[in-house]
Amino acid sequence: MVDETGNVILPAVSAGHPLLSDVVLTNIRKWKFQPTPHSFTMEVSYKFALRGEEESSPSEEVIFNLPHHVEIVASAVRMLAEPSR
C-alpha cells in the first residue's frame, strides 16, 4: 500500500522463501512514489535467480520492469564462495 504522500506503508510478502522476505521488505520500504489524492495498493513481484558459472555477466544485476516486476540475478559461484555473515 502507498499513502497519499507516496510512501510505502504496510508492505507484506505473500509467498517466497523466508530468507528473501526480509530483503524484499527492506527494499520496497525505500521506494517513493509521486503524491496522489488517494492511497493505493499495488503488487510487485520479485524474482531471484542464480546464474551458472559459464555465464560471464557481472556477478550481480538488478533488472527493473516497473511498476510490477523486479528481477535480481546473482552468480551462484560468488554466493557460495562468500563467507556467511
N, C-alpha and C positions, 0 to 999 in steps of 0.2 A: 504494500500500500504506500502511496505517495501523498503527502499532505499538500495543502494549498500553496505552501511556500516552496515546494519542490524537494523537500526532504523525505527520504525513505523512512517509513515508520512501520513497525510490526512486520519485519521480514521473517519469513518462515521457509523451511525446507520441507518439501512434500515427499521426496524419495532420494535414495542415493546412499553411498557409504558414509557411515558416521564420521570417519576421519576427514572427509572432504566437506562435511556440512559446515564446520566452523570456518573453513576457508571461504566458502560461498557467502556465509552471513557477514563475515568481516568485509569482504569485497563489496557486496551490494549496499551495505550501510554507508559506504563512501560516495555512492552515486548521488548526483544532484541534478534535478530536472528544472525546467522553466516553471515559474509560478503559474498556477491556473486558478480559475474561480472556485473549483471544487476538488476535493481529494479524489484519487482514482486508484484502482487496483490493476496490476499487470503481472503477468507471469514471465519469468526469464528462465531459460534452460541453460545450464552449464554442462558442457561435455568435456570430460577429462580423458586424454588418450596418451598412451606411451608409444613412442616411436622406436622402431628397431635400430640396432647399431649400424645397419647397412645404409641408412639414410644420413646424408651429410648436411642437413639443415642445421640451423642454430640449435643449441641444446634445449631451449625452451621458447615457445612463442604463444602469444595470446591473440586469438582472432575474434574480432567483434563483428557480429552480424546483427546489429541492434535494430529494433529495441528488444528482441526476444531471445537471442542466442549468443552465448559466449563459449568459445572453444579454447581449451588450454592443452597444449601438446608439449610433452617433455620427453627427453631421451631416457630410455629405460636404463641404459648403461650408466649414465651420470647419476640417476637417482639411486641405483644400487651401490655405487661407489662412495657416495657421500656418507659421512658418519651421522648417526642419529643424534638428535638434539633433545 
